[in-house]
């Protein structure tokens, strides 16, 4: 397979194990986990967080918030509410 554009490649088992580990750590610390979805930008990876009980996320733009809202994420924080590159 030849990759010609930016593409997310990951080991699903390792990723799911990492998600479980950070969810468990947040539970032990009694804090609400709000992972940043900037890196994966993926409905599928987002669903792995949801399967572990995560109900909130952070994104980098209004466009990315709309993307995850389409997948029924309702508690979304936009880390950078104004992107000067997107201002007309």
C-alpha distances in whole Angstrom, upper triangle without the diagonal:
4,6,10,12,14,12,14,12,15,16,18,21,22,22,24,26,27,28,30,31,32,34,36,37,38,40,42,42,44,42,39,36,34,31,29,26,25,22,20,22,21,23,21,22,25,26,25,28,30,30,32,34,33,35,35,32,32,30,30,31,33,30,28,31,31,28,29,32,30,29,33,33,36,37,35,36,35,35,35,37,38,35,37,33,34,37,38
4,6,9,12,11,13,13,16,18,20,23,23,23,26,28,28,29,31,33,33,35,37,38,38,41,43,43,44,42,40,36,34,31,29,26,24,21,20,21,21,23,22,23,26,27,27,29,31,32,33,36,34,36,35,32,32,29,29,30,32,29,27,30,30,27,28,32,30,29,33,33,36,37,35,35,34,34,34,36,36,33,34,31,31,35,36
4,6,8,7,10,10,14,17,19,22,22,21,24,26,25,26,29,30,30,32,35,35,36,38,40,40,41,39,37,33,31,28,25,22,21,18,17,18,18,21,20,20,23,25,25,27,29,30,31,33,31,33,32,29,28,26,25,26,28,25,23,27,27,24,25,29,28,27,30,30,33,34,31,32,30,30,30,32,32,29,31,27,28,32,33
4,7,8,12,13,17,20,22,25,25,23,26,29,28,28,32,33,32,34,37,37,37,40,42,42,43,40,38,34,32,28,26,23,21,19,18,18,19,22,22,22,24,26,27,28,31,32,33,35,33,34,33,29,28,25,24,25,27,24,23,26,27,23,25,29,27,27,31,30,34,34,31,32,30,29,29,31,30,27,28,25,26,29,30
4,6,10,12,15,19,21,24,23,22,25,27,26,26,30,31,30,31,34,35,35,37,39,39,40,37,35,31,29,25,23,20,17,15,15,15,16,19,19,19,22,24,24,26,28,29,30,32,30,31,29,26,25,22,21,21,23,20,19,23,23,20,22,25,24,24,28,27,30,31,28,28,26,26,25,27,27,24,25,22,22,26,27
4,7,9,13,17,18,22,21,19,22,24,22,23,26,27,26,28,31,31,31,34,36,35,36,33,31,28,25,22,19,16,14,12,11,12,13,17,17,16,19,21,21,23,25,26,27,29,27,28,26,23,21,19,18,19,21,18,17,20,21,18,20,23,23,22,25,25,28,28,25,25,23,22,22,24,24,21,23,20,21,24,26
4,6,10,13,15,18,18,16,19,21,20,20,24,25,24,26,29,29,29,32,34,34,35,32,30,26,24,20,18,15,14,11,10,11,11,14,14,14,16,18,19,20,22,24,25,27,25,26,25,21,21,18,18,19,22,19,17,20,21,17,18,22,21,20,24,23,26,27,24,25,23,23,23,25,26,23,25,23,23,27,28
4,7,10,11,15,14,12,15,17,16,16,20,21,20,22,25,25,26,28,30,30,31,29,27,23,21,17,16,13,12,9,7,9,9,12,11,10,13,15,15,17,19,20,21,23,21,23,22,19,19,17,17,19,21,19,16,19,20,17,17,21,20,19,22,21,24,24,22,23,22,22,22,25,26,24,26,24,24,28,30
4,7,9,12,12,11,14,16,15,16,19,20,20,22,25,25,26,28,30,31,32,30,28,24,23,19,18,15,15,11,9,12,11,14,13,11,15,17,15,17,20,20,21,24,22,24,24,21,21,20,20,22,25,22,19,22,23,20,20,23,23,21,24,23,27,27,25,25,25,24,26,28,29,27,30,27,27,31,33
4,6,9,8,7,10,12,12,13,16,17,17,19,21,22,23,25,27,28,29,27,25,22,21,17,17,15,15,11,10,13,12,14,12,10,14,15,13,15,18,18,18,21,20,22,22,20,20,20,21,23,26,24,20,23,24,21,20,24,23,21,24,23,26,26,24,25,25,24,26,29,30,28,31,29,29,33,35
4,6,5,6,9,10,11,12,14,15,17,18,20,21,23,24,26,27,28,27,26,22,22,19,19,17,18,14,12,16,14,16,13,11,15,15,13,15,18,17,17,21,20,23,23,21,22,22,24,26,28,27,23,25,27,23,22,25,25,23,25,24,27,27,26,27,27,27,29,31,33,32,34,33,33,36,39
4,6,5,6,8,10,10,12,14,15,16,18,20,21,22,24,26,27,25,24,20,20,17,18,16,18,15,12,15,13,14,10,9,12,12,10,12,15,14,14,18,17,20,21,20,21,21,23,26,27,26,22,24,25,22,20,23,23,20,22,21,25,25,24,25,26,26,28,31,33,32,35,33,33,36,39
4,5,5,6,9,10,11,12,14,15,16,18,20,21,22,24,26,25,24,20,21,18,20,18,20,17,15,18,16,17,13,12,15,14,11,13,16,14,14,17,18,21,22,21,23,24,26,28,30,29,25,26,28,25,23,26,26,22,24,23,27,26,26,27,28,28,31,33,35,34,37,36,36,39,42
4,6,5,6,9,10,10,12,14,15,16,18,20,21,22,24,23,22,19,20,17,18,17,18,15,14,17,16,18,15,12,15,15,12,13,16,15,14,18,18,21,22,20,22,22,24,27,29,28,24,26,28,25,23,26,26,23,25,24,27,26,25,26,27,26,29,31,34,33,36,34,35,38,41
4,5,5,6,9,10,11,12,14,15,17,18,20,21,22,21,20,16,16,13,14,13,15,12,11,14,13,14,12,9,11,12,9,10,13,13,12,15,15,18,18,17,18,19,21,24,26,25,21,22,24,21,19,22,23,20,22,20,23,22,21,22,23,23,25,28,30,29,32,31,31,35,37
4,5,5,6,9,10,10,12,14,15,16,18,20,21,20,18,15,16,14,15,14,17,15,13,15,14,14,11,9,11,10,7,8,11,10,9,13,13,16,17,16,18,20,22,25,26,26,22,22,24,21,19,22,22,19,20,19,22,21,21,23,24,24,27,29,32,31,34,33,33,36,39
4,5,5,6,9,10,10,12,14,15,16,18,20,19,19,16,17,15,17,17,19,17,15,18,17,18,15,12,14,14,10,11,14,12,10,14,14,18,19,18,20,22,24,27,29,29,25,25,27,25,22,25,26,22,23,22,24,23,23,24,26,25,28,31,34,33,36,36,35,39,42
4,5,5,6,9,10,10,12,14,15,17,18,17,17,13,15,12,14,14,16,14,13,17,16,17,15,12,13,14,11,10,14,13,11,14,13,17,17,16,18,19,21,25,27,26,23,23,26,23,21,24,25,22,23,21,23,22,21,22,23,22,25,28,31,30,33,33,33,36,39
4,5,5,6,9,10,11,12,14,15,16,15,14,11,12,10,12,12,15,14,12,15,14,15,13,10,10,11,8,6,10,10,8,10,10,13,14,13,15,17,20,23,24,24,20,20,23,21,18,20,22,19,19,17,20,18,18,19,21,20,24,26,29,28,32,31,31,34,37
4,6,5,6,9,10,10,12,14,15,15,14,11,14,12,15,16,19,17,16,18,17,17,15,12,13,13,9,8,11,10,7,10,10,14,15,15,18,20,23,26,27,27,24,23,26,24,20,23,24,21,21,19,21,20,20,21,24,23,27,29,32,32,35,35,35,38,41
4,6,5,6,9,10,11,12,14,14,14,12,14,13,16,17,19,18,17,20,20,20,18,15,15,16,13,11,14,13,10,12,12,16,17,17,19,21,24,27,29,29,25,25,28,26,23,25,27,24,24,21,23,22,22,22,24,23,27,29,32,32,36,35,35,38,41
4,5,5,6,9,10,10,12,11,11,8,11,9,12,14,17,16,16,18,18,19,18,14,14,15,12,10,13,13,10,12,10,14,14,14,15,18,20,24,26,26,22,22,25,24,21,23,25,22,22,19,21,19,18,19,21,20,23,26,29,29,32,32,32,35,38
4,5,5,6,9,10,10,10,9,7,10,10,13,15,18,17,17,19,18,18,17,14,13,14,11,8,10,11,7,8,8,11,12,13,15,18,21,24,25,26,22,21,24,23,20,21,23,20,20,17,19,17,17,18,21,20,24,26,29,30,33,34,33,36,39
4,5,5,6,9,10,10,11,10,13,13,17,18,21,21,20,22,22,22,20,17,17,17,14,12,13,13,9,10,11,14,15,16,19,22,25,28,29,30,26,25,28,27,23,25,27,24,23,21,22,20,21,22,24,24,27,29,33,33,37,37,37,39,42
4,5,5,6,9,9,10,9,13,13,16,18,21,20,21,23,23,23,22,19,18,19,16,14,16,16,12,13,13,16,16,16,18,21,24,27,29,30,26,25,29,27,24,26,28,26,25,22,23,20,21,21,23,22,26,28,31,32,35,36,36,38,42
4,5,5,6,5,7,6,10,11,14,17,19,20,20,22,22,22,22,18,17,18,16,13,14,15,12,11,10,13,13,14,16,19,22,25,26,28,24,23,26,25,22,23,26,24,23,19,20,17,18,18,21,20,24,25,29,30,33,34,34,36,39
4,5,5,6,8,8,12,14,17,19,22,23,23,24,24,23,23,20,19,19,17,14,15,15,11,10,11,13,14,16,18,22,25,27,29,30,27,25,28,27,24,25,27,24,23,20,21,18,20,20,23,23,27,28,32,33,36,37,37,39,42
4,5,8,10,11,15,16,20,22,25,25,25,27,27,27,26,23,22,22,20,17,18,18,14,14,14,17,18,19,21,24,27,30,32,33,30,28,31,31,27,28,31,28,27,24,24,22,23,23,26,25,29,31,34,35,38,39,39,41,45
4,6,9,10,14,15,18,21,24,24,25,26,27,27,27,24,22,23,21,18,19,20,16,15,15,17,17,18,19,23,25,28,30,32,28,27,30,30,26,28,31,28,27,24,24,21,21,21,24,23,26,28,31,33,36,37,37,39,43
4,7,9,13,15,18,21,24,25,25,26,27,26,26,23,22,22,21,17,18,19,15,14,13,15,15,17,19,22,25,28,29,31,28,26,29,29,25,26,29,27,25,22,21,18,20,20,23,22,26,27,31,32,36,37,37,38,42
4,6,9,12,15,18,21,22,23,23,24,24,24,21,19,20,19,16,16,18,15,13,12,13,12,14,15,19,22,24,25,27,24,22,26,26,22,23,26,24,22,19,19,15,16,16,19,18,22,24,27,29,32,33,33,35,38
4,6,10,13,15,18,20,20,21,21,21,21,19,16,17,17,13,13,15,13,11,8,9,8,10,12,16,19,21,22,24,21,19,22,22,19,19,22,20,19,15,15,12,13,13,16,16,20,21,25,26,30,31,30,32,35
4,6,10,12,15,16,16,17,18,18,18,15,13,15,14,10,11,14,11,10,7,8,7,8,10,13,17,19,20,22,19,17,20,20,17,18,21,19,17,14,14,11,12,12,15,15,18,20,23,25,28,29,28,30,34
4,7,9,12,14,14,14,16,16,17,14,12,14,14,10,11,14,12,11,8,8,5,5,6,10,13,15,17,18,15,13,17,17,14,15,18,16,15,12,12,9,9,8,11,11,15,16,20,21,25,25,25,27,30
4,6,9,10,11,12,13,14,15,11,10,12,12,9,11,14,12,12,8,10,7,5,6,9,12,14,16,17,14,13,16,16,13,15,18,16,16,12,14,11,10,10,12,11,15,17,20,20,24,24,24,26,29
4,6,7,9,9,11,13,15,12,10,14,14,11,13,16,15,15,12,12,9,6,4,6,8,11,14,14,11,11,15,14,12,14,17,16,16,13,14,12,10,9,9,9,12,14,17,17,20,20,20,23,26
4,6,6,6,8,10,11,9,8,11,12,10,12,15,15,15,12,12,10,7,6,5,8,11,13,12,9,10,13,11,9,12,14,13,14,12,14,13,10,10,10,10,13,15,17,17,20,20,19,22,25
4,6,6,9,12,14,11,11,15,15,14,16,19,19,19,16,16,13,10,8,6,6,9,12,11,8,10,13,12,11,14,16,15,17,14,17,15,12,12,10,10,11,14,15,14,18,17,17,20,23
4,6,9,12,13,10,11,15,14,14,16,19,19,20,17,18,16,12,11,9,10,13,15,14,11,14,16,14,13,17,18,17,19,17,19,18,15,15,14,13,15,17,19,17,20,19,19,23,25
4,5,9,9,7,8,12,11,12,14,16,17,18,15,17,15,12,12,10,12,14,16,15,11,13,15,12,12,15,16,14,17,15,18,18,15,16,15,15,17,19,21,19,23,21,21,24,27
4,7,9,8,8,11,13,12,14,17,18,18,16,16,14,11,11,9,10,11,13,11,8,10,12,9,8,12,13,12,14,13,16,16,13,14,13,14,15,17,19,17,21,19,18,22,24
4,5,5,6,9,10,11,12,14,16,17,15,15,15,12,13,11,13,14,15,13,10,12,13,9,8,12,12,10,13,12,16,16,14,16,16,17,19,20,22,21,24,22,21,25,27
4,6,5,6,9,10,10,12,15,15,14,13,14,12,14,13,15,16,16,14,11,12,12,8,7,10,9,7,10,10,14,15,14,16,17,19,20,21,23,23,26,25,23,26,28
4,5,5,7,9,10,11,13,15,14,14,15,14,16,15,18,19,19,18,14,15,16,12,11,14,13,10,13,13,16,17,17,19,20,21,23,24,27,26,29,28,26,29,31
4,5,5,7,9,10,11,13,12,13,14,12,14,14,16,18,19,18,14,15,16,13,11,14,14,12,14,13,16,17,16,18,18,19,21,23,25,25,28,27,26,29,31
4,5,5,6,9,10,11,9,10,10,9,11,12,15,16,17,16,12,12,14,11,8,11,12,9,11,9,13,13,12,14,16,17,20,21,23,23,27,26,25,28,30
4,5,5,6,9,10,9,10,12,11,14,15,18,20,20,19,15,15,16,13,10,12,12,9,10,10,13,14,14,17,19,20,23,24,27,27,30,29,28,31,33
4,5,5,7,9,9,11,13,12,15,16,20,21,22,21,18,18,19,16,13,16,16,13,14,13,16,16,16,19,20,21,24,26,28,28,32,31,30,33,35
4,5,5,7,5,8,9,9,12,14,18,20,20,20,17,16,18,16,13,15,16,13,13,11,14,13,14,16,18,19,22,23,26,26,30,30,29,31,34
4,5,5,5,6,9,10,14,15,19,20,21,20,17,16,17,16,12,13,14,11,11,9,12,12,13,16,18,20,23,24,27,28,31,31,29,32,35
4,5,7,9,12,14,17,19,22,24,24,24,20,20,21,19,15,17,17,14,13,13,15,16,17,20,22,23,27,28,31,31,35,34,33,36,38
4,6,9,12,13,16,19,22,24,25,25,21,20,22,20,17,18,20,16,16,14,16,16,17,19,22,23,26,27,31,31,35,35,33,36,39
4,6,9,12,15,18,22,24,24,24,21,19,21,20,16,17,19,15,14,12,14,13,15,17,20,21,25,26,29,30,34,34,33,35,38
4,6,8,12,14,18,20,20,21,18,16,18,17,13,15,17,14,13,10,11,10,12,14,17,18,21,22,26,27,30,30,29,32,35
4,7,11,13,17,18,18,19,16,14,16,15,12,12,14,12,10,7,8,7,9,12,15,17,20,20,24,25,29,29,28,30,33
4,7,10,14,15,15,17,14,11,14,14,11,11,14,12,11,7,7,5,6,8,11,13,16,17,20,22,25,26,24,26,29
4,7,10,12,13,14,11,9,12,12,9,10,14,12,11,8,9,7,5,6,9,10,13,14,18,19,22,23,21,24,27
4,7,9,11,12,9,8,12,12,10,12,15,14,14,10,11,9,6,5,6,6,10,11,14,15,19,19,18,21,24
4,6,8,9,6,6,10,10,9,11,14,14,14,11,12,11,7,6,5,6,8,10,12,12,16,16,15,18,21
4,7,8,7,8,11,11,11,13,16,17,17,15,15,14,10,9,6,5,5,8,9,9,13,13,12,15,18
4,5,5,6,9,10,11,12,14,16,17,15,15,14,11,9,6,7,6,6,8,7,11,11,9,12,15
4,5,5,6,9,10,10,12,15,15,13,13,13,10,9,7,9,9,7,8,9,12,12,10,12,14
4,5,5,6,9,10,11,13,15,14,14,15,12,12,10,12,11,10,11,11,14,12,10,12,14
4,5,5,6,9,10,11,13,11,13,13,10,10,9,11,11,11,13,12,15,14,12,15,18
4,5,5,6,9,10,11,9,9,10,7,8,7,10,11,10,13,13,17,17,14,16,19
4,6,5,6,9,10,9,10,12,9,11,10,14,14,13,15,15,18,18,15,17,19
4,6,5,7,9,9,11,13,11,13,12,15,16,15,17,16,20,18,16,19,20
4,5,5,7,6,8,10,8,11,11,14,16,15,18,18,22,21,19,21,23
4,5,5,5,6,9,8,11,12,15,17,16,18,19,22,22,19,21,23
4,5,7,9,12,12,15,15,18,20,19,21,21,24,23,21,23,24
4,6,9,12,12,15,16,19,21,20,23,23,26,25,23,25,27
4,6,9,10,14,16,19,21,20,23,24,27,27,24,26,28
4,6,7,10,13,15,18,17,21,22,25,25,23,25,27
4,6,10,12,15,18,17,20,21,25,26,23,25,27
4,7,10,13,16,15,19,20,24,25,23,24,27
4,7,9,12,12,15,17,20,21,19,21,24
4,6,9,9,13,14,18,19,18,19,23
4,6,6,9,11,14,15,14,16,19
4,6,9,10,14,15,15,16,20
4,6,7,10,12,11,13,17
4,7,10,12,11,11,15
4,6,9,8,8,12
4,5,5,7,10
4,5,5,9
4,6,8
4,6
4
